[in-house]
Every structure is written in C-alpha cells, then in structure tokens.
Amino acid sequence: MKIVDISNFLWLQNNSPQDTSIASIAYWVRSNVPRLNSLLYEDFWIDPTSLEIMDESRETPHHINLRAVAILEVMFRDYLIGLDVRKTLFAVTSDTVLKFQDQEFEIEKVNKSEILKTLTAFKKDALKELFDLVHTYRSYKGEPRQVSGDDFMPGHFNGIMEHGYIRELY
C-alpha cells in the first residue's frame, strides 16, 4: 500500500479531523516506520526516490502489507488520543466555574477531569488493541528454528521392523 493511500485511510478512519491534513499524516507515518519495525521485528524502510514504505523480506521489495497497516492505524489512533489527553490536561487547570444560571439561560461547563478519565480509558484500550495486534502479527510470522526429537530411529509398529521397513508377518 502506498503512503498516500495509508494517510487517506487514516484520515477517513478518524472522521476527517479538521486540525490535521493528509500530508501531515503521511509525515507521521514515515517518521514512525522505525517504531513499527521495533514493534514487529521487521525491516521496513523508506525508498529514497519514491518515499514509499518498502518491505525487503521477500525476494523483490514490495510495499508494506495490510497487517502492518492495521497496526499503523492503531498506532495513529493512540497518537491522536494522546494529543487529546494533553490538550485536556492543560485545559483542566483553567476551568473554575462548573454551573451558571441566569433567568431562563443555564450554562454548565463540562467536567474536564471526567473527559480526561474517559480519554485515558480510550488510550488504554487502544494500547491493548495495539499489543494484541502486534502479538498476532509476530506469531503469524513465527517459524520454528529447530525441531528437536529422535528422527533417526525407526518407529515401532504392529509388524516387525527391519532396516526401517515393516516386514509382513504372513
């Protein structure tokens, strides 16, 4: 998948946020390739001519696979939630009035500490989903390095064994 497609996908998945652009998401994706590599034990790299993410684990380099893009999506969601947590954390100290009433109008400010608790719970859920996806990705790519056992001795069957072959009893 190309970086512009990944960035557009991330922008649409997060309800097209107005405070960010597809170009800034593309920059974020490119700058988080080393983090993705360390999470997945992969060797993705940025092609200097096309600025695309390439996977050199195959015989010929290919674009990044969809499983890794799904992990990038959760990483980006975690990043956005972290930004919201920081914004809310700095805004908590500035609110002192929680409720104001004048004749028929009523103004009630939202309790930002409750929003902070909710955002923190969202961040915790996103991190759990990220670790689950990383674990699944790693286990999918895992192969045994060694198979131990006694593979050189013939097994015992109902017949009589001679030189690894079963001799008929009749």
C-alpha positions as a printed Julia matrix, in Angstrom:
170×3 Matrix{Float64}:
   0.0     0.0    0.0
   1.3     3.46  -0.84
   1.81    6.14   1.79
  -0.83    8.45   0.31
  -3.37    5.61   0.48
  -2.4     4.82   4.08
  -2.63    8.52   5.03
  -6.0     8.96   3.35
  -7.26    5.81   5.06
  -6.09    7.05   8.48
  -7.64   10.47   7.87
 -11.01    8.94   6.92
 -10.93    6.39   9.75
 -10.59    9.21  12.27
 -13.61   11.15  10.94
 -11.61   13.55   8.75
 -10.16   15.75  11.51
 -10.02   19.43  10.55
  -6.87   20.15  12.58
  -4.7    17.77  10.54
  -4.1    17.05   6.87
  -3.26   14.0    4.79
   0.24   15.4    4.22
   0.9    15.69   7.96
  -0.39   12.14   8.46
   1.96   10.96   5.67
   4.84   12.63   7.53
   3.74   10.93  10.76
   3.61    7.54   9.01
   7.1     7.95   7.53
   8.56    9.08  10.83
   7.02    6.13  12.7
   8.44    3.4   10.45
  11.34    2.75  12.9
   8.86    2.33  15.77
   6.82   -0.06  13.63
  10.0    -2.03  12.86
  10.87   -2.37  16.52
   7.34   -3.47  17.39
   7.04   -6.05  14.61
  10.67   -7.21  14.31
  10.53   -6.26  10.63
  12.81   -4.39   8.27
  10.57   -1.85   6.55
  12.39    1.08   5.0
  11.6     4.29   3.14
  12.6     4.25  -0.52
  14.57    7.49  -1.08
  13.27    8.02  -4.62
   9.55    7.33  -4.17
   9.34    7.96  -0.38
   7.22    4.8   -0.06
   7.46    2.18   2.68
   9.07   -0.95   1.3
   9.37   -4.47   2.68
  12.58   -6.23   1.73
  11.79   -9.54   3.46
  10.71  -11.06   0.12
  12.92  -11.75  -2.9
  11.91   -8.46  -4.54
  10.96   -5.4   -2.45
   7.21   -4.87  -2.05
   5.05   -2.22  -0.45
   4.09   -2.63   3.19
   1.49   -5.35   3.87
  -2.04   -4.76   5.14
  -1.45   -6.35   8.55
   1.28   -3.79   9.23
  -1.03   -1.01   8.0
  -3.65   -2.14  10.54
  -1.02   -1.79  13.27
  -0.13    1.67  11.96
  -3.81    2.59  12.2
  -3.94    1.68  15.89
  -0.64    3.49  16.48
  -2.09    6.63  14.87
  -5.29    6.38  16.9
  -3.17    6.09  20.06
  -1.21    9.17  18.95
  -4.41   11.21  18.43
  -5.81   10.15  21.79
  -2.52   11.15  23.41
  -2.82   14.6   21.84
  -6.37   14.95  23.17
  -5.25   13.85  26.64
  -2.51   16.52  26.66
  -4.92   19.22  25.46
  -7.48   18.28  28.11
  -4.83   18.01  30.81
  -3.64   21.57  30.18
  -7.24   22.85  29.98
  -8.26   21.31  33.33
  -6.4    23.93  35.33
  -8.16   26.87  33.66
 -11.79   25.93  34.48
 -13.23   27.02  37.81
 -16.95   27.6   37.08
 -18.96   24.42  36.62
 -22.53   25.81  36.53
 -24.1    29.24  35.99
 -27.79   30.12  35.82
 -29.39   33.46  34.83
 -33.17   33.71  34.42
 -34.01   31.19  31.7
 -30.47   30.55  30.5
 -28.23   27.96  32.04
 -24.56   27.42  31.31
 -22.88   24.28  32.52
 -19.26   23.59  31.74
 -18.25   20.04  31.18
 -16.2    18.49  33.92
 -12.84   18.13  32.17
 -11.47   15.69  34.69
 -14.21   13.24  33.64
 -13.28   13.78  30.0
  -9.66   13.13  30.94
 -10.64    9.86  32.62
 -12.6     8.82  29.52
  -9.74    9.69  27.18
  -7.31    7.8   29.39
  -9.58    4.75  29.19
  -9.68    5.12  25.38
  -5.87    5.3   25.32
  -5.61    2.19  27.46
  -7.98    0.33  25.13
  -6.01    1.46  22.07
  -2.75    0.26  23.65
  -4.3    -3.11  24.48
  -5.53   -3.44  20.89
  -2.07   -2.46  19.63
  -0.33   -5.08  21.76
  -2.84   -7.74  20.68
  -2.29   -6.91  17.0
   1.49   -6.92  17.44
   1.34  -10.29  19.18
  -0.81  -11.73  16.39
   1.5   -10.3   13.72
   4.58  -11.73  15.4
   3.01  -15.15  15.9
   1.9   -15.2   12.26
   5.48  -14.57  11.14
   6.99  -17.01  13.64
   8.67  -20.18  12.44
  10.42  -22.86  14.48
  14.19  -22.53  14.38
  14.81  -26.1   15.45
  12.75  -29.24  15.64
  14.13  -31.49  18.31
  13.39  -35.15  18.63
  14.61  -38.56  17.71
  14.04  -38.55  13.97
  16.69  -41.15  13.15
  15.25  -44.14  14.97
  12.5   -46.11  13.22
   9.17  -46.19  14.98
   7.55  -49.33  16.42
   4.53  -50.66  14.62
   2.46  -53.83  14.79
   4.79  -55.56  12.38
   8.44  -56.48  12.76
  10.88  -53.72  11.8
  13.88  -54.48   9.58
  16.04  -51.61   8.39
  13.24  -49.09   8.83
  10.67  -51.12   6.83
   7.76  -53.19   8.04
   8.12  -56.85   7.14
   4.84  -58.64   6.65
   4.11  -61.27   9.27
   2.42  -63.78   6.93
